[in-house]
Amino acid sequence: MPPYIESGLSLNLPTGLHFRFADTAAYNAVKGQSVKEMDFAWVDSGKLFLLEVRSYTQVSKTLSLTDFVPVKGQPEPLRFSTLIDKVTDSVLMILATWANTDWGQQLKTELPAAAQSRMPLKLVIAVELPPALTIHLQGLRDSLNARLRGRAALADVGRVVLIDYARLTSDPVFKGFVALHP
């Protein structure tokens, strides 16, 4: 299968062990109803990985810390709430599949066999930020995990991993199939 090219990355996911919600009829039936999805999913070492990749370099001139970090007493920043929605909705879709809800049964028929049964979830968000904002990556990670802590616990997920592209492409877990796209 040719690699997926998305947000400046090239991904060669394991054949027969991966899927994209966006490629399923079940997801497409609900996506117009404010349901969002993470970009990629695959099974590796008995875990189901869900990966969202997001490059913000094309909007770097207008991007600031306030696009990501919630401030007490202020509405959540759009880019922050979008990441929250993608994680929450993707986990909910997987849990619906494993719980055999009517909709979940439809999605299950479109998933690789290895992803159809309950297994540990690994949630990963990889971002490419403008250089001036990379120092805030840990703060964004902490804010996301604080906001998602209860939701993640409901799915037995300890935390959401938020990493930059450099770490994603060099991490041994991802290095074999994720690379920067020239």
C-alpha positions in Angstrom: 0.0 0.0 0.0 1.4 3.4 -0.8 2.2 5.7 2.1 -0.3 8.2 3.4 0.8 11.8 3.1 -0.7 14.1 5.7 0.3 17.3 7.4 3.9 17.0 6.3 4.4 13.4 7.3 4.6 10.2 5.3 3.1 7.2 7.0 3.6 3.5 6.0 1.2 1.8 8.4 1.2 -2.0 9.0 -0.8 -3.7 6.3 -4.0 -5.3 7.5 -3.6 -3.7 11.0 -4.5 -0.1 10.4 -7.6 2.0 9.5 -8.7 5.6 9.1 -12.1 6.5 10.6 -12.4 8.9 7.6 -12.3 6.0 5.2 -15.2 4.1 6.8 -18.9 4.4 5.9 -19.9 4.2 9.5 -17.9 7.3 10.4 -19.0 9.2 7.3 -22.6 8.6 8.3 -22.1 10.6 11.5 -19.3 13.1 10.7 -21.8 15.8 9.7 -23.2 15.6 13.2 -20.3 17.2 15.0 -18.3 14.0 15.4 -14.6 14.4 14.8 -11.9 11.8 14.2 -8.2 11.3 14.8 -6.3 10.7 11.6 -4.9 7.2 11.9 -5.3 4.0 13.9 -3.3 0.8 14.0 -2.6 -2.3 16.1 0.9 -2.9 17.4 2.2 -5.1 20.2 -1.3 -5.7 21.5 -2.2 -2.0 21.7 -4.5 0.1 19.5 -2.7 3.4 18.6 -4.8 6.4 17.6 -2.7 9.2 16.1 -3.7 12.8 15.2 -1.1 14.7 13.2 -1.3 18.5 12.9 1.0 20.9 11.3 0.6 24.6 12.2 3.6 25.9 10.3 1.5 27.3 7.4 -0.4 29.6 9.8 2.7 30.5 11.9 2.4 34.2 11.3 -1.0 34.4 12.9 -0.5 31.6 15.5 0.1 32.4 19.1 0.1 30.6 22.5 -3.5 31.8 23.0 -4.5 29.5 20.1 -3.7 26.5 22.3 -3.6 27.2 26.0 -6.8 27.7 27.9 -6.9 30.7 30.3 -9.0 30.5 33.4 -12.3 32.4 32.9 -11.9 32.5 29.1 -13.5 30.2 26.5 -11.3 27.4 25.3 -9.1 28.3 22.3 -10.5 26.8 19.1 -7.4 24.7 18.3 -7.3 23.3 21.8 -11.0 22.4 21.8 -10.6 20.8 18.4 -7.9 18.4 19.7 -10.1 17.6 22.7 -13.1 16.8 20.4 -11.0 14.6 18.2 -9.6 12.5 21.1 -13.0 12.3 22.8 -15.0 11.3 19.7 -12.4 8.8 18.5 -12.3 7.0 21.9 -16.1 7.1 22.0 -16.2 5.4 18.5 -13.8 2.7 19.5 -15.7 2.1 22.8 -18.9 1.9 20.8 -17.3 -0.7 18.6 -16.1 -2.8 21.5 -19.5 -2.5 23.2 -21.3 -3.7 20.1 -23.7 -0.8 19.9 -25.7 -0.7 16.7 -23.5 1.9 15.2 -20.4 0.2 16.7 -21.3 -3.0 14.9 -21.3 -1.1 11.6 -17.9 0.3 12.3 -16.6 -3.1 13.5 -17.2 -4.6 10.0 -14.8 -2.0 8.5 -12.0 -2.5 11.0 -9.1 -4.9 10.8 -9.8 -8.0 12.8 -7.1 -7.2 15.3 -8.8 -3.9 16.2 -12.3 -5.4 16.7 -11.7 -6.5 20.3 -10.9 -4.6 23.4 -7.3 -3.8 24.0 -5.2 -1.1 25.6 -5.4 2.3 23.8 -2.5 4.6 23.1 -3.5 8.1 22.2 -0.9 10.3 20.4 -1.1 13.8 19.1 1.8 14.9 17.0 2.1 18.6 16.2 4.5 20.7 14.2 4.6 24.1 15.7 6.4 27.3 14.7 9.8 27.5 16.5 8.6 30.3 18.7 5.9 28.1 20.2 7.8 24.8 20.7 8.8 25.8 24.2 5.1 25.7 25.1 4.7 22.0 24.1 4.9 20.7 27.6 2.3 23.3 28.8 0.0 22.3 26.0 0.5 18.6 26.9 -0.3 19.3 30.5 -3.4 21.3 29.6 -4.7 18.6 27.3 -4.2 15.9 29.8 -5.8 17.9 32.6 -8.8 18.5 30.4 -9.0 14.9 29.2 -8.0 13.2 32.5 -11.6 12.0 33.4 -12.5 11.0 29.8 -9.2 9.1 29.4 -9.8 7.3 32.7 -13.2 6.1 31.5 -11.4 4.3 28.7 -8.5 3.1 30.9 -6.0 5.5 29.2 -3.4 6.9 31.5 -2.6 10.0 29.4 -2.5 11.5 26.0 0.9 11.7 24.5 1.6 15.0 22.8 4.9 15.2 20.9 6.4 17.2 18.1 7.3 15.9 14.7 11.0 15.6 15.5 10.3 13.3 18.4 7.6 11.3 16.5 9.9 10.5 13.6 12.8 9.5 15.9 10.9 7.6 18.5 11.5 3.8 18.1 7.8 3.1 18.4 7.0 5.2 15.3 10.3 5.4 13.5 9.7 2.4 11.2 6.7 3.8 9.5 6.5 7.6 10.2 8.8 10.0 8.4 8.9 13.6 7.4 7.6 14.1 3.9 10.0 16.1 1.8 
